[in-house]
Each structure stands twice: as structure tokens, then as C-alpha cells.
Amino acid sequence: MVIKQVEILNSLSFGYSNGFLEGINNKSKVLKRNAYGFRSYEHFKAKILLNNLSKKIGIHLG
């Protein structure tokens, strides 16, 4: 029980979070579900990379 309290206090003390990475993983999983049946892994990989890149440069790809 004491270990969990220390971990919680550490999470409040330090400003680190893995939320950004979890968001990327979630978007990739959604794209994977939507791309079920695609034959080319390279196209799927490119779609994931473009989706993450477009967020940084402010372009919306449909």
C-alpha cells in the first residue's frame, strides 16, 4: 500500500506523462480497425505516419 502512495506522490511531483504516446497508440488502433481488409501494409503504415504528421503541421486529412 505504501508503494502506491509513493508512486502517486511522484506522479504529482514530476510533470511527466505518457498521455501523448497513448493518444498516438489509440489513433493507430482506430486506423487499424478502419483499415481492416487492406492488402498493403506499406499503405497502412503511410496512413498512420501521415495522420500523426498532419496533427503537427495543422492539416486535416480525411
MMTF fields as JSON, N, C-alpha, C and O atoms, coordinates in Angstrom:
{
  "mmtfVersion": "1.0.0",
  "mmtfProducer": "UNKNOWN",
  "numBonds": 247,
  "numAtoms": 248,
  "numGroups": 62,
  "numChains": 1,
  "numModels": 1,
  "chainsPerModel": [1],
  "groupsPerChain": [62],
  "chainIdList": ["A"],
  "bondAtomList": [4, 2, 8, 6, 12, 10, 16, 14, 20, 18, 24, 22, 28, 26, 32, 30, 36, 34, 40, 38, 44, 42, 48, 46, 52, 50, 56, 54, 60, 58, 64, 62, 68, 66, 72, 70, 76, 74, 80, 78, 84, 82, 88, 86, 92, 90, 96, 94, 100, 98, 104, 102, 108, 106, 112, 110, 116, 114, 120, 118, 124, 122, 128, 126, 132, 130, 136, 134, 140, 138, 144, 142, 148, 146, 152, 150, 156, 154, 160, 158, 164, 162, 168, 166, 172, 170, 176, 174, 180, 178, 184, 182, 188, 186, 192, 190, 196, 194, 200, 198, 204, 202, 208, 206, 212, 210, 216, 214, 220, 218, 224, 222, 228, 226, 232, 230, 236, 234, 240, 238, 244, 242],
  "bondOrderList": [1, 1, 1, 1, 1, 1, 1, 1, 1, 1, 1, 1, 1, 1, 1, 1, 1, 1, 1, 1, 1, 1, 1, 1, 1, 1, 1, 1, 1, 1, 1, 1, 1, 1, 1, 1, 1, 1, 1, 1, 1, 1, 1, 1, 1, 1, 1, 1, 1, 1, 1, 1, 1, 1, 1, 1, 1, 1, 1, 1, 1],
  "groupList": [{"groupName": "MET", "atomNameList": ["N", "CA", "C", "O"], "elementList": ["N", "C", "C", "O"], "formalChargeList": [0, 0, 0, 0], "bondAtomList": [1, 0, 2, 1, 3, 2], "bondOrderList": [1, 1, 2], "singleLetterCode": "M", "chemCompType": "L-PEPTIDE LINKING"}, {"groupName": "VAL", "atomNameList": ["N", "CA", "C", "O"], "elementList": ["N", "C", "C", "O"], "formalChargeList": [0, 0, 0, 0], "bondAtomList": [1, 0, 2, 1, 3, 2], "bondOrderList": [1, 1, 2], "singleLetterCode": "V", "chemCompType": "L-PEPTIDE LINKING"}, {"groupName": "ILE", "atomNameList": ["N", "CA", "C", "O"], "elementList": ["N", "C", "C", "O"], "formalChargeList": [0, 0, 0, 0], "bondAtomList": [1, 0, 2, 1, 3, 2], "bondOrderList": [1, 1, 2], "singleLetterCode": "I", "chemCompType": "L-PEPTIDE LINKING"}, {"groupName": "LYS", "atomNameList": ["N", "CA", "C", "O"], "elementList": ["N", "C", "C", "O"], "formalChargeList": [0, 0, 0, 0], "bondAtomList": [1, 0, 2, 1, 3, 2], "bondOrderList": [1, 1, 2], "singleLetterCode": "K", "chemCompType": "L-PEPTIDE LINKING"}, {"groupName": "GLN", "atomNameList": ["N", "CA", "C", "O"], "elementList": ["N", "C", "C", "O"], "formalChargeList": [0, 0, 0, 0], "bondAtomList": [1, 0, 2, 1, 3, 2], "bondOrderList": [1, 1, 2], "singleLetterCode": "Q", "chemCompType": "L-PEPTIDE LINKING"}, {"groupName": "GLU", "atomNameList": ["N", "CA", "C", "O"], "elementList": ["N", "C", "C", "O"], "formalChargeList": [0, 0, 0, 0], "bondAtomList": [1, 0, 2, 1, 3, 2], "bondOrderList": [1, 1, 2], "singleLetterCode": "E", "chemCompType": "L-PEPTIDE LINKING"}, {"groupName": "LEU", "atomNameList": ["N", "CA", "C", "O"], "elementList": ["N", "C", "C", "O"], "formalChargeList": [0, 0, 0, 0], "bondAtomList": [1, 0, 2, 1, 3, 2], "bondOrderList": [1, 1, 2], "singleLetterCode": "L", "chemCompType": "L-PEPTIDE LINKING"}, {"groupName": "ASN", "atomNameList": ["N", "CA", "C", "O"], "elementList": ["N", "C", "C", "O"], "formalChargeList": [0, 0, 0, 0], "bondAtomList": [1, 0, 2, 1, 3, 2], "bondOrderList": [1, 1, 2], "singleLetterCode": "N", "chemCompType": "L-PEPTIDE LINKING"}, {"groupName": "SER", "atomNameList": ["N", "CA", "C", "O"], "elementList": ["N", "C", "C", "O"], "formalChargeList": [0, 0, 0, 0], "bondAtomList": [1, 0, 2, 1, 3, 2], "bondOrderList": [1, 1, 2], "singleLetterCode": "S", "chemCompType": "L-PEPTIDE LINKING"}, {"groupName": "PHE", "atomNameList": ["N", "CA", "C", "O"], "elementList": ["N", "C", "C", "O"], "formalChargeList": [0, 0, 0, 0], "bondAtomList": [1, 0, 2, 1, 3, 2], "bondOrderList": [1, 1, 2], "singleLetterCode": "F", "chemCompType": "L-PEPTIDE LINKING"}, {"groupName": "GLY", "atomNameList": ["N", "CA", "C", "O"], "elementList": ["N", "C", "C", "O"], "formalChargeList": [0, 0, 0, 0], "bondAtomList": [1, 0, 2, 1, 3, 2], "bondOrderList": [1, 1, 2], "singleLetterCode": "G", "chemCompType": "PEPTIDE LINKING"}, {"groupName": "TYR", "atomNameList": ["N", "CA", "C", "O"], "elementList": ["N", "C", "C", "O"], "formalChargeList": [0, 0, 0, 0], "bondAtomList": [1, 0, 2, 1, 3, 2], "bondOrderList": [1, 1, 2], "singleLetterCode": "Y", "chemCompType": "L-PEPTIDE LINKING"}, {"groupName": "ARG", "atomNameList": ["N", "CA", "C", "O"], "elementList": ["N", "C", "C", "O"], "formalChargeList": [0, 0, 0, 0], "bondAtomList": [1, 0, 2, 1, 3, 2], "bondOrderList": [1, 1, 2], "singleLetterCode": "R", "chemCompType": "L-PEPTIDE LINKING"}, {"groupName": "ALA", "atomNameList": ["N", "CA", "C", "O"], "elementList": ["N", "C", "C", "O"], "formalChargeList": [0, 0, 0, 0], "bondAtomList": [1, 0, 2, 1, 3, 2], "bondOrderList": [1, 1, 2], "singleLetterCode": "A", "chemCompType": "L-PEPTIDE LINKING"}, {"groupName": "HIS", "atomNameList": ["N", "CA", "C", "O"], "elementList": ["N", "C", "C", "O"], "formalChargeList": [0, 0, 0, 0], "bondAtomList": [1, 0, 2, 1, 3, 2], "bondOrderList": [1, 1, 2], "singleLetterCode": "H", "chemCompType": "L-PEPTIDE LINKING"}],
  "groupTypeList": [0, 1, 2, 3, 4, 1, 5, 2, 6, 7, 8, 6, 8, 9, 10, 11, 8, 7, 10, 9, 6, 5, 10, 2, 7, 7, 3, 8, 3, 1, 6, 3, 12, 7, 13, 11, 10, 9, 12, 8, 11, 5, 14, 9, 3, 13, 3, 2, 6, 6, 7, 7, 6, 8, 3, 3, 2, 10, 2, 14, 6, 10],
  "groupIdList": [1, 2, 3, 4, 5, 6, 7, 8, 9, 10, 11, 12, 13, 14, 15, 16, 17, 18, 19, 20, 21, 22, 23, 24, 25, 26, 27, 28, 29, 30, 31, 32, 33, 34, 35, 36, 37, 38, 39, 40, 41, 42, 43, 44, 45, 46, 47, 48, 49, 50, 51, 52, 53, 54, 55, 56, 57, 58, 59, 60, 61, 62],
  "secStructList": [7, 2, 2, 2, 2, 2, 2, 2, 2, 2, 2, 2, 2, 1, 7, 7, 7, 7, 2, 2, 2, 2, 2, 2, 2, 2, 2, 2, 2, 2, 2, 2, 2, 2, 6, 6, 6, 7, 7, 7, 2, 2, 2, 2, 2, 2, 2, 2, 2, 2, 2, 2, 2, 2, 2, 2, 2, 6, 7, 7, 7, 7],
  "xCoordList": [0.826, 0.0, 0.864, 0.532, 1.955, 2.832, 3.48, 3.69, 3.796, 4.443, 3.533, 4.006, 2.255, 1.336, 1.239, 1.112, 1.297, 1.239, 2.471, 2.369, 3.625, 4.865, 4.772, 5.179, 4.237, 4.107, 3.151, 3.402, 2.07, 1.114, 1.751, 1.58, 2.481, 3.167, 4.223, 4.393, 4.932, 5.911, 5.235, 5.76, 4.075, 3.381, 2.918, 2.835, 2.619, 2.227, 3.437, 3.344, 4.567, 5.778, 6.429, 6.924, 6.427, 7.082, 6.028, 4.968, 6.301, 5.338, 5.339, 4.893, 5.833, 5.908, 4.588, 3.913, 4.236, 3.022, 3.221, 3.951, 2.574, 2.645, 1.349, 1.052, 0.594, -0.681, -0.538, -1.369, 0.5, 0.705, 0.925, 0.339, 1.766, 2.045, 0.804, 0.551, 0.034, -1.202, -2.191, -2.923, -2.214, -3.083, -2.684, -3.542, -1.386, -0.903, -1.262, -1.698, -1.077, -1.422, -2.915, -3.302, -3.742, -5.189, -5.591, -6.4, -5.031, -5.348, -4.901, -5.592, -3.728, -3.239, -4.165, -4.409, -4.681, -5.6, -6.919, -7.498, -7.393, -8.633, -8.421, -9.275, -7.28, -6.967, -6.871, -7.309, -6.293, -6.157, -7.531, -7.743, -8.457, -9.808, -10.515, -11.22, -10.327, -10.975, -10.353, -11.005, -9.092, -8.391, -8.444, -7.664, -9.345, -9.435, -9.702, -10.639, -8.894, -9.068, -8.126, -8.038, -7.407, -6.428, -5.322, -4.965, -4.793, -3.789, -2.361, -1.471, -2.138, -0.77, -0.445, -1.054, 0.513, 0.973, 1.652, 1.546, 2.336, 3.037, 2.052, 2.346, 0.892, -0.114, -0.671, -0.9, -0.886, -1.366, -0.352, -0.719, 0.912, 1.974, 2.06, 2.219, 1.954, 1.997, 0.815, 0.958, -0.347, -1.531, -1.358, -1.74, -0.783, -0.531, 0.466, 0.252, 1.553, 2.564, 2.014, 2.3, 1.23, 0.63, -0.374, -0.469, -1.111, -2.087, -1.394, -1.856, -0.304, 0.423, 1.169, 1.283, 1.674, 2.379, 1.417, 1.754, 0.225, -0.73, -1.164, -1.498, -1.171, -1.534, -0.504, -0.852, 0.756, 1.823, 1.806, 2.114, 1.441, 1.51, 0.152, 0.057, -0.912, -2.207, -3.015, -3.839, -2.81, -3.586, -4.51, -4.109, -5.729, -6.685, -6.772, -7.126, -6.449, -6.563, -7.767, -7.901, -8.647, -9.875, -9.766, -10.76],
  "yCoordList": [-1.203, 0.0, 1.259, 2.249, 1.213, 2.372, 2.663, 3.825, 1.618, 1.802, 2.591, 3.491, 2.286, 3.006, 4.472, 5.333, 4.772, 6.163, 6.92, 8.073, 6.284, 6.915, 7.173, 8.234, 6.206, 6.383, 7.524, 8.295, 7.64, 8.727, 10.069, 11.027, 10.152, 11.402, 11.759, 12.932, 10.759, 11.021, 11.538, 12.426, 10.987, 11.454, 12.899, 13.631, 13.309, 14.701, 15.631, 16.804, 15.098, 15.914, 16.195, 17.296, 15.195, 15.32, 15.516, 14.893, 16.364, 16.687, 15.771, 16.167, 14.549, 13.627, 12.895, 12.542, 12.675, 11.936, 11.191, 11.652, 10.052, 9.31, 9.48, 8.681, 10.508, 10.754, 10.966, 10.491, 11.671, 11.924, 10.623, 10.406, 9.76, 8.477, 7.586, 6.885, 7.61, 6.825, 7.309, 6.507, 8.617, 9.155, 8.667, 8.328, 8.63, 8.117, 6.644, 6.213, 5.867, 4.446, 4.256, 3.387, 5.051, 4.937, 5.261, 4.548, 6.331, 6.68, 5.586, 5.281, 4.993, 3.913, 2.709, 2.068, 2.398, 1.266, 1.537, 0.631, 2.769, 3.117, 3.006, 2.476, 3.505, 3.378, 1.913, 1.526, 1.102, -0.322, -0.986, -1.802, -0.64, -1.194, -0.734, -1.515, 0.529, 1.061, 0.524, 0.502, 0.089, -0.376, -1.894, -2.474, -2.534, -3.996, -4.431, -3.944, -5.333, -5.833, -5.211, -5.688, -4.138, -3.575, -4.59, -5.343, -4.614, -5.621, -5.144, -5.953, -3.85, -3.341, -2.779, -1.808, -3.398, -2.892, -1.533, -0.678, -1.322, -0.049, 1.115, 2.2, 0.909, 1.97, 2.261, 3.417, 1.21, 1.379, 2.151, 3.056, 1.79, 2.466, 3.941, 4.814, 4.208, 5.589, 6.393, 7.574, 5.765, 6.456, 6.844, 7.943, 5.945, 6.258, 7.408, 8.337, 7.347, 8.405, 9.74, 10.772, 9.732, 10.984, 11.544, 12.759, 10.676, 11.125, 11.815, 12.863, 11.256, 11.866, 13.118, 14.069, 13.131, 14.302, 15.463, 16.615, 15.16, 16.231, 16.963, 18.146, 16.307, 16.967, 18.031, 19.09, 17.75, 18.687, 19.918, 21.02, 19.737, 20.866, 21.515, 22.489, 20.992, 21.629, 21.352, 22.18, 20.224, 19.854, 18.712, 17.781, 18.772, 17.685, 16.812, 17.282, 15.537, 14.586, 13.706, 13.136, 13.589, 12.821, 11.383, 10.672],
  "zCoordList": [0.0, 0.0, 0.0, -0.652, 0.723, 0.817, -0.534, -0.882, -1.296, -2.598, -3.525, -4.219, -3.558, -4.436, -4.043, -4.914, -2.753, -2.324, -2.799, -3.216, -2.739, -3.214, -4.717, -5.192, -5.467, -6.917, -7.241, -8.168, -6.496, -6.723, -6.409, -7.163, -5.308, -4.965, -6.011, -6.343, -6.529, -7.585, -8.846, -9.518, -9.166, -10.379, -10.226, -11.212, -9.007, -8.778, -8.728, -9.089, -8.279, -8.152, -9.499, -9.741, -10.374, -11.672, -12.749, -12.697, -13.713, -14.746, -15.95, -17.026, -15.79, -16.913, -17.093, -16.125, -18.349, -18.656, -19.972, -20.85, -20.102, -21.351, -22.147, -23.035, -21.831, -22.498, -23.995, -24.768, -24.415, -25.842, -26.594, -27.655, -26.048, -26.685, -26.694, -27.674, -25.616, -25.557, -26.617, -27.198, -26.868, -27.915, -29.295, -30.11, -29.562, -30.843, -30.994, -32.062, -29.918, -29.971, -30.227, -31.008, -29.585, -29.769, -31.206, -31.799, -31.765, -33.156, -34.118, -35.09, -33.837, -34.692, -34.638, -35.66, -33.462, -33.328, -34.042, -34.643, -33.98, -34.692, -36.193, -36.903, -36.685, -38.113, -38.515, -39.598, -37.633, -37.918, -38.049, -38.946, -37.162, -37.254, -38.524, -39.163, -38.89, -40.089, -41.368, -42.412, -41.296, -42.492, -42.629, -43.384, -41.918, -41.982, -43.424, -44.056, -43.936, -45.291, -46.303, -47.434, -45.915, -46.843, -47.076, -46.17, -48.252, -48.608, -48.382, -48.118, -48.482, -48.428, -47.043, -46.593, -46.386, -45.094, -45.27, -44.39, -46.374, -46.612, -46.683, -46.181, -47.298, -47.35, -45.961, -45.605, -45.183, -43.818, -42.973, -42.222, -43.1, -42.364, -42.766, -41.912, -44.06, -44.545, -44.026, -43.709, -43.939, -43.443, -41.972, -41.57, -41.172, -39.759, -39.637, -38.859, -40.404, -40.332, -40.795, -40.189, -41.861, -42.339, -41.341, -41.166, -40.698, -39.722, -38.553, -38.101, -38.06, -36.953, -37.392, -36.619, -38.611, -39.124, -39.347, -39.077, -39.838, -40.146, -38.891, -38.964, -37.749, -36.498, -36.146, -35.624, -36.429, -36.09, -36.991, -36.539, -38.285, -39.203, -39.431, -40.178, -38.798, -38.841, -40.088, -40.476, -40.722, -41.917, -41.56, -40.862, -42.024, -41.776, -43.008, -44.089, -42.845, -43.945, -43.688, -42.605, -44.674, -44.481, -44.613, -44.464]
}
